[in-house]
Amino acid sequence: MLRTGALPFLHSELGLTTRVQPFKKKNIIMNLLEVLHLDDLSHGLASWSMFPYFDLAHYLLSVMALREQPGALEVSRVSPLACWFSSMLFCFGGAVLSGIMLAEPPVAPLSNSTSVLLASIIWYLVFYCPMDLVFTCASLLPLKLVLSGMKEVGRTWKVLSGVTQAHSKYKDSLLVMIAIGWARGAGGGLIRNFEQLVRGVWKPETNELLKMSYPTKIALMGAVLFALQHTSYLPLQKHHLMLFYTVFTVTNKSRMMLTGSSASPFAAIEAAVYRALFSGYSPYAALTGEESVGCAGRSTEAAAKGSSKNGAAGAPSPGPPAPGQTFKAKEESEEREPGSCKKTD
């Protein structure tokens, strides 16, 4: 009988090799990235600097989005200060909102004089450039396509920076990391109602929580993914996730611009989840619209019956009011009777 300790020596004498380390499974995703030579690309993307080119694209498209708002051009002529402040909220809204949520100074994003100066120059050129050259040229589809792609790359960094900032203070709070990352990536849309107040507009129905736009949805998805990666629930390297998320956002945004479609890529998933979890019975017209339609139908039928009766009777004039009742009260009671759809207990 040979001792166990003599096996390595015997194998070496026979020219055989033994593996003393346990077998380690390689990550399938890592192997795929190495084969496709995407590992270096992901590291290169993670090392990019957003200033000044990507920040410039973000500022330009943000101010252009403000100018396309109804009444924004008139405000720029009446009150340039209000217009400038609205532009800064569009450009730095994510950092301002995340600062408020983390109990940090909301004016901290404005402490970077270089960024504020660059955004202010962009604001002036978009609103006051002679012959409107900057806005006209930037609105051309080829250039706007490139700028939109650069802005989506910057969105990846904003979402990631928000998640990282929240993780440094609340390491085990997944919800806080998602909220801060979402605020950094789509803060300009989330504080849109406050920005509208600066311009003297109040439209509560444009609240992003009531009806999310595509940038808000894509930022929320990114915040969830990066938060899961930070808490090790998603087995991916950070630079790999950055590459996948950036490619998805840039490709989808380019597709939407080229096809002129505003349909969300998550529409089918949202509809399925809504039908499965949130489509319970509701009698309210604000949610279903059925009761309002029935109300309108009953009102139409009552009006038709009333007109037919009036036609058959030769449209007699209304009689005198009852004792103690004015003509106005009698008319109001007659108007309420045929089309009344109020819910009674």
ChimeraX attribute file (.defattr): number of C-alpha atoms within 10 A of each C-alpha:
attribute: neighborCount
match mode: 1-to-1
recipient: residues
	/A:1	3
	/A:2	7
	/A:3	6
	/A:4	7
	/A:5	8
	/A:6	9
	/A:7	12
	/A:8	15
	/A:9	12
	/A:10	13
	/A:11	12
	/A:12	11
	/A:13	10
	/A:14	9
	/A:15	8
	/A:16	10
	/A:17	12
	/A:18	9
	/A:19	7
	/A:20	7
	/A:21	6
	/A:22	6
	/A:23	7
	/A:24	6
	/A:25	6
	/A:26	8
	/A:27	10
	/A:28	9
	/A:29	13
	/A:30	15
	/A:31	12
	/A:32	12
	/A:33	15
	/A:34	12
	/A:35	10
	/A:36	11
	/A:37	11
	/A:38	15
	/A:39	18
	/A:40	14
	/A:41	15
	/A:42	19
	/A:43	15
	/A:44	12
	/A:45	16
	/A:46	15
	/A:47	10
	/A:48	11
	/A:49	12
	/A:50	17
	/A:51	11
	/A:52	12
	/A:53	14
	/A:54	21
	/A:55	18
	/A:56	19
	/A:57	22
	/A:58	26
	/A:59	26
	/A:60	27
	/A:61	22
	/A:62	22
	/A:63	27
	/A:64	21
	/A:65	13
	/A:66	22
	/A:67	21
	/A:68	10
	/A:69	10
	/A:70	10
	/A:71	13
	/A:72	20
	/A:73	16
	/A:74	13
	/A:75	18
	/A:76	18
	/A:77	12
	/A:78	11
	/A:79	11
	/A:80	15
	/A:81	14
	/A:82	18
	/A:83	26
	/A:84	19
	/A:85	15
	/A:86	25
	/A:87	27
	/A:88	23
	/A:89	25
	/A:90	25
	/A:91	26
	/A:92	23
	/A:93	26
	/A:94	26
	/A:95	26
	/A:96	24
	/A:97	23
	/A:98	24
	/A:99	20
	/A:100	12
	/A:101	15
	/A:102	14
	/A:103	9
	/A:104	12
	/A:105	12
	/A:106	16
	/A:107	13
	/A:108	11
	/A:109	17
	/A:110	15
	/A:111	9
	/A:112	10
	/A:113	10
	/A:114	11
	/A:115	19
	/A:116	17
	/A:117	12
	/A:118	15
	/A:119	24
	/A:120	19
	/A:121	13
	/A:122	23
	/A:123	25
	/A:124	17
	/A:125	17
	/A:126	22
	/A:127	23
	/A:128	16
	/A:129	13
	/A:130	9
	/A:131	8
	/A:132	12
	/A:133	14
	/A:134	18
	/A:135	19
	/A:136	10
	/A:137	12
	/A:138	17
	/A:139	14
	/A:140	10
	/A:141	12
	/A:142	11
	/A:143	11
	/A:144	18
	/A:145	19
	/A:146	13
	/A:147	20
	/A:148	20
	/A:149	22
	/A:150	20
	/A:151	25
	/A:152	26
	/A:153	23
	/A:154	22
	/A:155	24
	/A:156	24
	/A:157	21
	/A:158	24
	/A:159	31
	/A:160	27
	/A:161	19
	/A:162	27
	/A:163	32
	/A:164	19
	/A:165	17
	/A:166	24
	/A:167	20
	/A:168	10
	/A:169	12
	/A:170	14
	/A:171	14
	/A:172	13
	/A:173	13
	/A:174	18
	/A:175	14
	/A:176	20
	/A:177	30
	/A:178	26
	/A:179	21
	/A:180	31
	/A:181	33
	/A:182	29
	/A:183	30
	/A:184	30
	/A:185	34
	/A:186	28
	/A:187	25
	/A:188	27
	/A:189	23
	/A:190	23
	/A:191	19
	/A:192	20
	/A:193	18
	/A:194	18
	/A:195	24
	/A:196	17
	/A:197	13
	/A:198	17
	/A:199	19
	/A:200	11
	/A:201	14
	/A:202	13
	/A:203	11
	/A:204	12
	/A:205	10
	/A:206	16
	/A:207	15
	/A:208	17
	/A:209	11
	/A:210	9
	/A:211	11
	/A:212	14
	/A:213	17
	/A:214	16
	/A:215	19
	/A:216	21
	/A:217	19
	/A:218	24
	/A:219	25
	/A:220	21
	/A:221	17
	/A:222	27
	/A:223	30
	/A:224	21
	/A:225	21
	/A:226	28
	/A:227	29
	/A:228	18
	/A:229	17
	/A:230	22
	/A:231	15
	/A:232	11
	/A:233	11
	/A:234	14
	/A:235	13
	/A:236	18
	/A:237	14
	/A:238	16
	/A:239	18
	/A:240	21
	/A:241	19
	/A:242	23
	/A:243	20
	/A:244	11
	/A:245	21
	/A:246	22
	/A:247	15
	/A:248	14
	/A:249	21
	/A:250	19
	/A:251	13
	/A:252	15
	/A:253	19
	/A:254	17
	/A:255	14
	/A:256	15
	/A:257	14
	/A:258	12
	/A:259	8
	/A:260	9
	/A:261	10
	/A:262	12
	/A:263	9
	/A:264	16
	/A:265	13
	/A:266	11
	/A:267	10
	/A:268	10
	/A:269	11
	/A:270	12
	/A:271	12
	/A:272	11
	/A:273	12
	/A:274	12
	/A:275	11
	/A:276	10
	/A:277	8
	/A:278	10
	/A:279	12
	/A:280	8
	/A:281	8
	/A:282	11
	/A:283	10
	/A:284	11
	/A:285	13
	/A:286	10
	/A:287	11
	/A:288	13
	/A:289	12
	/A:290	14
	/A:291	15
	/A:292	14
	/A:293	12
	/A:294	13
	/A:295	16
	/A:296	15
	/A:297	13
	/A:298	16
	/A:299	17
	/A:300	14
	/A:301	14
	/A:302	16
	/A:303	14
	/A:304	13
	/A:305	13
	/A:306	14
	/A:307	13
	/A:308	13
	/A:309	13
	/A:310	13
	/A:311	11
	/A:312	10
	/A:313	9
	/A:314	9
	/A:315	12
	/A:316	10
	/A:317	7
	/A:318	9
	/A:319	8
	/A:320	10
	/A:321	13
	/A:322	9
	/A:323	6
	/A:324	5
	/A:325	10
	/A:326	11
	/A:327	12
	/A:328	10
	/A:329	11
	/A:330	15
	/A:331	12
	/A:332	10
	/A:333	10
	/A:334	11
	/A:335	11
	/A:336	11
	/A:337	11
	/A:338	17
	/A:339	17
	/A:340	13
	/A:341	15
	/A:342	8
	/A:343	5
	/A:344	4
	/A:345	3
